[in-house]
C-alpha cells in the first residue's frame, strides 16, 4: 500500500509539473481563439490553413515528425555548430539616424530596418527564456542584443507562430514600445493574450493590403503567400496562417520573405510589384526531409532569379542549429550564387549597420 501511495504521489507531481509548464503563457494554450475570421478565409479549408500547392511537411527518408527529430538527434556532425565564437558587432541602435535607409541583423530571422524614417522590426528573438531556451541554443558570440537595446518600433511584423520567429519573452518586453503590429491570421490571439492592445494589431490574410499613415510617411503593407506550416508545439497543426510581406514607402519596396520552400509565388510577386529594392530571403535550416517548407541550396538560385530584387539579404542562419547542414554553408552558397548572377548580396555580420 505504501509503495502504491508513493507511485501515485510521483504521478500526481509529474502531472502537476506538466500542467504548470503548459500553463506558461509562451504556449498560448489558454488564449481566446477568434475562429470566425480564420474559418472564413479562402485559405482555410478542411479544418486548417492550406498552401497554394500541395505541400507535404516531411519528405525524403523520414516522413514523420518523430523520424525527423530522431535523425536530428543522432546526427553528430560537429560542423552543425561553429567551434569558435561567431564574429559579431554590438552597436548602439537606439540612436541611429532615420534620415537614410538601413538594416541591422540580429541573427537567424530577427532584424530591424529603417525605411523612409520609420523603424520596422521583424520576428524578434532577443531573449531566450524558458521554455524557448530548451529548444533554441544560440551559437557562441551571437546572443548579444536584448529587447532593451531596441529603439521604439513603428511597425512590428510577425511572419508566423513558430518559436524561432514569435518569441514570447521578447514580445512581452517590447509591447509598450511598439506602435503597430502586422501579422497573419490567428497570430493576434497570441498577442492579445500576451498584453497587446487591439488598436496596435492589424491581422491580415494573403493579398490583404493595409495603408498606414505615420507622421510624414505613407506606408503600404501587403500580406503575401509563403509555403510553410504552423504549429506552436501542441494541438492541431496549421490553425494560424504563415506569410510574407511587401512594404512600400516613398517609392521603395522591401520584401520580407518569412519561412517557406520554393514555388511560383516569387515570379508572381515580381510581376505584381515590379522592381524590389531589398529582399530578405529565408535560407538556412534546410533539409531533404523538409524540402518543400524551407529554401534549399538548389532552390535559392531559382528564388533570386524569379524575384530579381536589386539587393538580397539572407536570413534564418548563423545563430541556431535547427537542421543538419554545416553552419557556414548558407553564407557560402548564397555568396556563390550572388557572384554568378551579379546580385548585390548584403551579407554583413550580426550587428553591423548596413545602408541599402
Secondary structure, 3 states (H helix, E strand, C coil): CHHHHHHHHHHHHHHHHHHHHHCCCCCCCCCCCCHHHHHHCCCEECCEECCCCCCCCCCCCCCCHHHHHHHHHHCCCHHHCCCCCCCCCCCCCCCCCCCCCEEEECCCCCEEEEECCEEEEECCCCCCCCCHHHHCCCCCCCCCCCHHHCCCEEEEEECCCCCCCCCHHHHHHHHHHEEEEEEECCHHHHHHHCCCCHHHEEEECCCCEEEEEECCEEEEEEEECCCCCCCCCCCCCCCCCCCEEEEEECCEEEEECCCCCCCCHHHHHHHHHCCCCEEEEECCCCCHHHCCCCCCHHHHHHHHHHHCCCEEEEECCCCCCCCCCCCCHHHHHHHHHHHHHCCEECCCCCCCEEEC
